Amino acid sequence: MSDDSKTEEFYKKLKIQLADTALWPAAYLYKFIIPTDTEKIKKVEGIFDNLGAVITTKQSKNAKYTSVSINVRMKNPDHVITKYKEVAEKVEGVISL
């Protein structure tokens, strides 16, 4: 199975889970791990700009990585997945949790 088909399968399952567990629009918490790099962190923050997101960051003990938590009200499961894809596409080395 290719990485692309695994990724699409993951997003299909996520969409079903999101639809089953929340009434939309709803608050959603994104969590990302990013190699500590100011530009990459700013890119992630920029993707959620103008959405009323509450963004918190925390560096790892050795400062090699930064966790970015984003709490934001999203319209529907498709909107949640679109943002995950946008972050993965625009920010190299990001890990989505």
N, C-alpha and C positions, 0 to 999 in steps of 0.2 A: 504494500500500500504506500503510495507516495505521500510526502509531507503535505502537499496541497489537499489531497483527499482526506487525510487525517484531520487537517485543520477545518475543512468544511464540515466533516462529520461532528467535530467538537462543537462548532457553532450551531449546527442543527439541534444537537442535544441541549445546548445552553438555552436556545430560544424556547424550546418546549418547557424546560425547567422554570425559566423566568415567567412564562405565560401561566404556568400552573401555581406559582408561589406568591404572586403579587397582583394587586389591583393597580392597573396603570392609568395615569402616570404615577410613578413611585420614586422614592429616593433609592439610589443605587450607590454602592461603595466599590469603587475600582481600587485595585492595589497593583502597583508595578514595582519591580526592582530594576534599577538602572545603574550601570557603571557610573560612579560619581564623575559627572561632567556637567558643568553649569549650562552649557548649550543644550544638551539632551534634556535636562530637567526643564528648562525653559520651553523647549518644543512640546513636551508633554503638557505642561501647564497651558500653553497657547492653544492646544487642541480643545481644551475645556473652557477657554476664555469666553466671556459673555453668556455663560450658562448658569451663573449664580453658584458655581461650585465652591465648596470648602476644601482647600488643598493643604495637606500637611506633609512635610518631608522629615526624614530622619536618616542620618548617616549610620552605616554599620560601625562596629567597634574599631575596625582598622581603616575606616573611611574609604574603602575600596568601592563600596556600593551605597546607593541611597534608595530608601523605600519612599515611594510617593503614594499617598492615600488620597483619593478624590471622592468626596461625597457630593452627589449631584442629583437633582430631580430629573428623571428621564421620561420621555413620552411613552415609550413602549419597548418591548424586547428588541425589535429591529434597530432602534436608535442606540441601545446599549451595545449591540454587536458592531454596528457601524463605527462607533468610537474605538472599540478594541482593535478593529482592523486598521483604522486610521493611525493609531499609535504604533502598531506593529509595522506599518508601511513607512512611516516617517521617522521613527527613532530606532537606530541600529543598536542591537544588544539588549533591548528591553525584554524583561520577563514579566508576563501577565500572570497574576495569581487569582 
